[in-house]
Amino acid sequence: MSIIHKISTLPSFFLPKKYPIRKKLDPIQKKGIEEYNKQIESNVLESTKDNCPLCKSSKSFSLFKNDRHGLKCQTVLCLDCGLVYQNPRLTEKSLLRFYETGLFRDIYVGQKKTNYNSRYEFDFNYHFDTNEYKASESLYYFSKTCKINYNSVCEIGAGGGWNLVPFIKENKNVIGYEPDSNLVKLGNENNIPLKQGFISDINQPFDLFIMRHVLEHLKNPEAEILQLKSYINKYLLIEVPGFIRKIPSIQTAHLSYFSIDTLNSLMAKQGFKILKAAVFKPNNYIICLYEKVISSSYNYNKNREVFRILKIYYKNQMRQKLSFIKRIL
């Protein structure tokens, strides 16, 4: 019996396809959500159906119809390779509109004021530990455990440049590219060398590139990585929210959800060999260091990966059902 047939025979009790919506949303977030859904329905924000970004298969199974804020978006599981991704997904033009018009910030930040300056504080006494996650410290000290030799560093999607602080302290040749002009200004004010831009704006090679929570936002990760590759002298350090022991936070802004296997497969196709990987237990974030090579391959049991994702999914849905019954009783 095929995977698709097995899924189709499951009772609808197991398949609510509704991701839990955050209960505490401020007025700005609620207004942003209403506006987003309105623009989706009126096709101001346009979506297209795509095949799997990893294996190009059209075979998929719908997991959720909404994200954590209640935005209308469908998250699916590729039944041929096990990648979880958003489909349909916004077009490149609509993605740009989503970020540039402030809709993204209204929904994900709302009234909350973020103290960005506190992010420049760095704990140099931290020791890498997968049982504890500290954003900049975990990234930097993971790279230290890899014992690699490099002189220059470039971060893509650098925010205000806080991840670059320890590399600057080590006197590395450092630069960061960030699309948000306000964050670029903030970084420059804190003596972090940042430029407004993204992958297409890079014009010189660096030994080590960093992409921390960037890959999951890319509509075409293969093409973006391939474009970046020509400027990578040695290494690429990637961190993404992982689909490991539990379902990650489902967000409209996240177009793909990786496991170590699907991430390694994507990178091998572009000519990168995995050197070291780790998963943080508190949040299931994946961090991997890749080396640029002439050619690379990565094989994994794709059927097992599909069933692994489905097992996590069904367990989560059962917990939701039991929780609902408990509340009623």
WOLIN-V910486 format. One record per helix or strand of 3 or more residues. SS is the DSSP state (H for helix, E for strand). FROM is the first residue (numbers start at 1). TO is the last residue. Records with the same first field share a line. If there is no record, write none. Layout:
# WOLIN-V910486
SS = FROM-TO / FROM-TO
This chain:
# WOLIN-V910486
H = 3-8 / 12-14 / 27-41 / 92-100 / 103-108 / 116-120 / 135-145 / 162-169 / 181-189 / 199-201 / 215-217 / 221-229 / 260-269 / 302-328
E = 60-66 / 72-78 / 84-86 / 152-156 / 173-178 / 194-196 / 206-212 / 232-242 / 256-258 / 272-279 / 285-292
